[in-house]
Amino acid sequence: MTPDHRLQLQIARTGDYNGIMRTTIFTFLGVAALIHFGPGGFSLTLAILVIATTAYGVLAGGVALDDIIALRDDMDDETRASAYGQIVSDRNIPTLKMISTALLALIGLAELLAVLM
């Protein structure tokens, strides 16, 4: 893989991760509005939507971050020695993945409890 090809993949996967998180958060926001302004009571449709949104954010976001980690590990020595390469190498992406997963799971749990109550 050439450095240019790897960089293009890195940019694309980072954009994909941002899109996944944006979609997940806005969907959670929409569900929260439906819960708040809706008629109340249990809704199986909303419960399934919350579960699906949580699964999408956790799974798709995790895969995108795994790809970013793999692309980071494929850096050539010249790029790794640059200031950009050093900063990217020092980033703790597995921790970002864990925090992202935990926060999405908490939001999903909170919305699921709101649907059930």
C-alpha positions as CSV (number, residue, x, y, z in Angstrom):
1,M,0.0,0.0,0.0
2,T,1.4,3.4,-1.0
3,P,1.5,6.2,1.6
4,D,-1.0,8.2,-0.5
5,H,-3.4,5.3,-0.7
6,R,-3.1,4.7,3.1
7,L,-3.7,8.4,3.8
8,Q,-6.8,8.4,1.5
9,L,-8.2,5.4,3.4
10,Q,-7.4,7.0,6.7
11,I,-9.3,10.2,5.7
12,A,-12.3,8.1,4.4
13,R,-12.5,5.9,7.6
14,T,-12.2,8.9,9.9
15,G,-15.1,10.6,7.9
16,D,-17.1,7.4,8.1
17,Y,-16.6,7.3,11.9
18,N,-17.7,10.9,12.2
19,G,-20.8,10.2,10.1
20,I,-21.6,7.1,12.1
21,M,-21.4,9.1,15.4
22,R,-23.4,12.0,13.9
23,T,-26.2,9.7,12.7
24,T,-26.3,7.8,16.0
25,I,-26.5,11.0,18.1
26,F,-29.2,12.6,15.9
27,T,-31.2,9.4,16.0
28,F,-30.9,9.3,19.8
29,L,-32.0,13.0,19.8
30,G,-35.0,12.2,17.6
31,V,-36.0,9.2,19.8
32,A,-35.7,11.4,22.9
33,A,-38.0,14.0,21.4
34,L,-40.5,11.3,20.6
35,I,-40.3,10.0,24.1
36,H,-40.7,13.5,25.6
37,F,-43.4,14.8,23.4
38,G,-45.1,11.5,22.6
39,P,-48.3,10.2,24.2
40,G,-46.3,8.2,26.8
41,G,-46.5,4.6,27.7
42,F,-44.6,1.7,26.3
43,S,-43.8,1.6,22.6
44,L,-42.3,-1.6,21.2
45,T,-41.3,0.4,18.1
46,L,-39.3,3.0,20.1
47,A,-37.7,0.3,22.2
48,I,-36.5,-1.6,19.1
49,L,-35.3,1.7,17.5
50,V,-33.3,2.5,20.6
51,I,-31.7,-1.0,20.6
52,A,-30.9,-0.8,16.9
53,T,-29.5,2.7,17.2
54,T,-27.2,1.6,20.0
55,A,-26.1,-1.5,18.2
56,Y,-25.4,0.5,15.0
57,G,-23.3,3.2,16.9
58,V,-21.3,0.6,18.9
59,L,-20.7,-1.9,16.1
60,A,-20.2,0.4,13.1
61,G,-18.2,2.9,15.2
62,G,-16.1,0.1,16.6
63,V,-15.3,-1.3,13.1
64,A,-14.4,2.2,11.8
65,L,-12.0,2.7,14.8
66,D,-10.5,-0.7,14.3
67,D,-9.8,0.2,10.7
68,I,-8.2,3.5,11.8
69,I,-6.0,1.6,14.2
70,A,-4.9,-0.8,11.4
71,L,-4.2,2.0,9.0
72,R,-2.2,3.8,11.7
73,D,-0.1,0.7,12.3
74,D,0.6,0.5,8.5
75,M,2.4,3.9,8.4
76,D,5.7,3.9,6.7
77,D,8.8,4.9,8.6
78,E,9.1,8.3,7.0
79,T,5.5,9.2,7.9
80,R,5.9,7.8,11.4
81,A,9.0,10.0,12.0
82,S,7.1,13.2,11.0
83,A,5.3,15.4,13.6
84,Y,2.0,14.1,12.2
85,G,3.1,10.5,12.5
86,Q,4.2,10.9,16.1
87,I,1.0,12.6,17.2
88,V,-1.1,9.9,15.4
89,S,1.0,7.1,16.9
90,D,0.6,8.6,20.4
91,R,-3.2,8.7,20.2
92,N,-5.0,6.1,22.4
93,I,-7.7,5.0,20.0
94,P,-8.6,1.8,21.9
95,T,-9.5,4.1,24.9
96,L,-11.6,6.3,22.5
97,K,-13.4,3.1,21.3
98,M,-14.1,2.0,24.9
99,I,-15.4,5.4,26.0
100,S,-17.5,5.8,22.8
101,T,-19.0,2.4,23.4
102,A,-19.7,3.1,27.0
103,L,-21.3,6.4,26.3
104,L,-23.5,5.1,23.5
105,A,-24.5,2.2,25.7
106,L,-25.5,4.5,28.5
107,I,-27.5,6.7,26.2
108,G,-29.2,3.7,24.8
109,L,-30.0,2.3,28.3
110,A,-31.3,5.7,29.4
111,E,-33.6,5.9,26.4
112,L,-34.7,2.3,26.8
113,L,-35.6,2.9,30.4
114,A,-37.5,6.0,29.4
115,V,-39.5,4.0,26.9
116,L,-40.3,1.3,29.4
117,M,-41.4,3.7,32.1
